[in-house]
């Protein structure tokens, strides 16, 4: 079912430990070995590389899978890999995965089809999301490199959850349909809260997690239920990789002043074909995506770099601060001047 994946040379143990200390926040460097990983992931999980005897521990950080209610579970990850690592998991039951990746470029393949979830590495990470439907038995395979950090939230929704809320999952029937979504600043903040939760006691902790999880689900499904899904099987792997390269190019800022022809020339593809494939995967045009990406970069600059609203408007491509403020409020739900104070 899978093509063979070469195993790159692993860095030294000293290099791996140095990377882990450098990248993990204080108090988060908990070792995760093979036994702990398999116990939490459950039946069907298999470590392909490295061998168990060569990996103690595999990772450092925090990793948890928490059932929130019948048919709904929460998976939070903030880890640094200490080895080049490949794992495999057998998918048996139907589910919909609401994913939000804050950082990381691990390769995830279901069957033969890669999932488009590459958020990049800090400080240039760009959070991304996807709603993925799994409706048939399949195999998920994941590859990551030593020293890389992965931060993400995955919510798994099973038929019982939809049934209890009287929500029809008909729009999500196609196996391996992938609907990308662009997380707002509020969604990113919620994901951070789920990964590093408040210290609450007893059922209050679970209630807080569930309320935050529902906020993410509402945002993700609101963006994606009306969008045309991309079936992972409809595009060849090379075409999917081209679209991901284009997303990275648009997010980098290098395409901000280019027209469609120049963008297509940079990617090495016919403009009409590129637009069609991008719309299939992302459910929107290239320039709609670019507009959202520039707003996201402007918000990041306001929140993390302390730029003025005028400078943020330039980053987003607006000559008028008033028009920028209107677009910003429509996209994020708050004016740009408040971006650094609340989400």
N, C-alpha and C positions, 0 to 999 in steps of 0.2 A: 504493500500500500504506500510505502514511503520510499523516496529516494534516499540513498545513503548520504549522511552528512559528515563531512570531514571534521575531525577533532583537532582544533588548533592547539598549538603548544601552550600549556598552562604556565602562568607566571610563577615565580618562586613563592614559597610560603611566606617569606619575609615581605615580599611585595604585596601579597594578598592582605596580610595583616595591616600593613601601612595604609593600603587603600581603604580598608574597613574603618580604621581609626580616623582617617581624614574625612570620610564622607558621612558617617552616621552621627546623629546628634547625641549629646551626652545622655546616658541612661538608656540608650536604645540598642546597645551592642550585645544582646542576648544571643548566645550560640544556638544554632539550630542544626541538629544532626539528622541522620537518615531515619532513625526510629521515631523521633518527634515529628518529622515531616510526614512520614507514612501514617502515623497515628492520627494526625489532624486531617489529612486529605482523605483517608479512608480506603476502602477496598477498591482495587482497580488501578492504583497508582504504582508506577514502576520507575525506578532510577536507572537510566541507561548509561550515563556517564557523569562523573567518574564512578569507579566501583566503590562499593560501600567501605571497603577496607582502606581506600585511599582518601576518604573524605570524612574527617572528624574534626570540626564540624563542616557542614556544607555551606552555611550562610551565617550571617550575624544580623540581628534586627528583631522586628516583631512580625508575627505571622499568625493569623487567627481565622477560624471559620465558625460563625455563630448562628444557630437557628433562631430566627426572630419570631416566627409564627408558622402555622401549618402552610407549607408550600413556599416559604420565603426564608432565605438564608443570606448572611452577610460574610464576605471574605475580604479582609483587610491585610495589606502587605506593605511593609517598609523594611526592605532588606538589602544587604550588600552581598553579592555572590563571592565566595572565597575560591571557587573553582569554575572553569568552563563546565557547563552543566547541561545535560539533556534529560528530560523526564517525559514520561508517556502516561496517559490516563485514558481509560476506557469509558466512553460516554454511553450510558444505558437508558437513562430516563429523559423524557421530554422536559425542556426548560427554555426559558428566555433569560439571557444574560444581559444585565444593564451594567456596562463597564465604564469606568472613568479612570484613566491612567494619568497620573500627575507627572511621572518621570519614569524613563526606562525605554529600552529598545530591544527587549527580548523578542525573539521571533516565535510566534505562535501559529501552528498549522493544525487545521482540522481536516482529517482525511488527507487530501492533496492540496488544500487551499489555504493560503496564508491569510490571517486576519490583519486588517490595516490598523494596527494600534502601536505606532512608534511615536512616543512623546519626546524623544531625544534626552539628552543629559543636561543636568544643571551646569552652568547658569542659563543655558539656552533652551531648557525644556519648555515645550508648549503642550499643556494638558489637552487631551483628546478623549472622546467618548464614542461608544458604539453600542447598539442594541443588536444582539445576535440571537437567532433562533436555532435551536438544536432539537430536531424532531425525529431523528432516526439514530440507531446505534452507530457510533463512529469512534474514532480515536483522535485524541488531542495530543499534540507533541509540542514541547516547548524547549527552546535553546537560548542560553544566556552565557555571557562571557564573564570571566573572573574580574572582579573589581567594579562591575557595573551595579548601579543601584536601581531598584525597582520600587516605585510607590504607586499603589493603585487600590481602588475599591471595586469589587464585583458583587452585584446583587443577583441572586439566582431566584427566578420566579417560576414555580411549577404550576400545572393546571389547577391544583387545589386552591392556590392563592387567587387566581382569576375567578374561579367558581364561587368562592366565598364572597367576593366583591361584586359578583354578577357582571363582570367585565368579559366581553367576548374576545378570545385570543385569535379570532379568525384572520386578522391582518398579519399574524405572525406564524402562519401554518407552513410556509416553505422552508424546508431544511436548509440551513446555512445562509439564510437571508441576512444581510448585514446593513444596518441603518446607522451611518455615522451621525453623531450629534456634537455640537460645540458647547462645552460647559461654560456657564456664566461664572463671574467672580464668586457669586454666592455659592454655586455648586462646588467650586474648587475649595472654598472655605469649609463647606460641609464635609467634603471628602477628608480634609485635614483633621476635622473634629472626629470623624469616624476612625481614622487611622490612629490618632492619639486622643482617646476620649477623655471626658471629664471623669473625675474620681467620684462616682456616685455609688450608693450602697443598694444591694438587693435588686428588686424589680425596677427601681428607678433607672438603673443603668441600662436595662433592656428597653425600657420605654423611651429613653433618650435616643438610643441607637435606632429604634424603629421609626421614631418621628423624623430623624435626620435622613434615614434611608428612604422614607416615603417622599420627602422633598426632592431627592435625586430622581426617584422614579417618575414623579410628576413632570419634572423638567425634561427628562430624557424622552418619555413617551409623548409629551406635548410637541416636541420637535419632530419626532419620527413617525408617529402613527399616520400622519397625512402624507409622509414622504414616500416616494417610490423606493422599494427596497432594491438592493443590489444582491443578486444571488451570486455567491462566490464562484459558482460554476459557470457563470455567463461570460466571464472574462478570463483569458489565459493568464498564467502567472506573470508573464512578462508585461502584459497590459496593466495588471494590478500594481506591479512594481513601478511602472511609469506614472500611474496616478499618485502613488505615494511620494515619488520623487517630486512631482509637481506640487503636492501639498507642502512638502518641505521647502521648496523654492518660494512658494507664495508666502509662507510663514516667516521666511528669512528676511523679507523686506527688499530683496534684490529685484523683485518684479513690480514694485510699486509704481514705477514710471513707464512700464512697458505696455504695449498694446498686445492683442491676442496673437498676432502674427509673430511678434518678437518672442513672446513666451513660448509659442509652439516651436520656433526655431531653436531656442535654448534647450528645450526638452528633446528635440529631434523627432517631431511627429507632425503630421498634417493638422492644421488648426481645427478643421471641422471634426476630424476623428478624435482629437484630444478633447474637444469640448463635449462630444457625445460620451466618451468613456468616463470623463470626470463627472458628468451629470448622472450616469448610471451608478457610480460608486457613492457619490456625495449627495445626490438628490438636489443639486443646485448648480448654477452656472459657475464658471471659473471666477468671474468678477464679483458675483454675490459672495463667494467664499473669501475672495481677497478683501472685500469690504469688511466682512466679519473679522478676518484675521487682523486687519489694521486697527479695528476698534479694540480687539483683545490686546494688541501690543501697546496701544495708547493707555488702556486701563492698567496694564502692568507697569508702564512708566510712571503713571500717577501714583500707584500704590507703593512701588518699590524704589523708584528713583527720585521721587519728589519733584517732578517737572511741573511747570505751570500748565494751566488749562490751555493756554494759547499754544504751548509747545506740543501738548497732547493732541490738539486739533491738527497740527501739522503732521504728526506721526500718522494720524488716521486719514489724512488726505483731504481735510476740510480747510477752506480758506476763511470760512465764517465760523466764529466760535459759537454763535447761536445755533447754526445748523448742526454743528458737532454735538452740542449739548442735547439737542433734540434727539439725534440719532443714538447718542450714548444712553440717554434715559430710556429710549424705546428698547434698546438691546439688553441693558443691565438692570433696569428698574430703579435707577437712582441717578442724580446729576453727577457729572464728573468731579465737581468740587468736594463731594462727599465720599469719593472713592476710597480715600485713605482712612476714613473714620468708621465705615461700616460696610457690610456686604449683604 
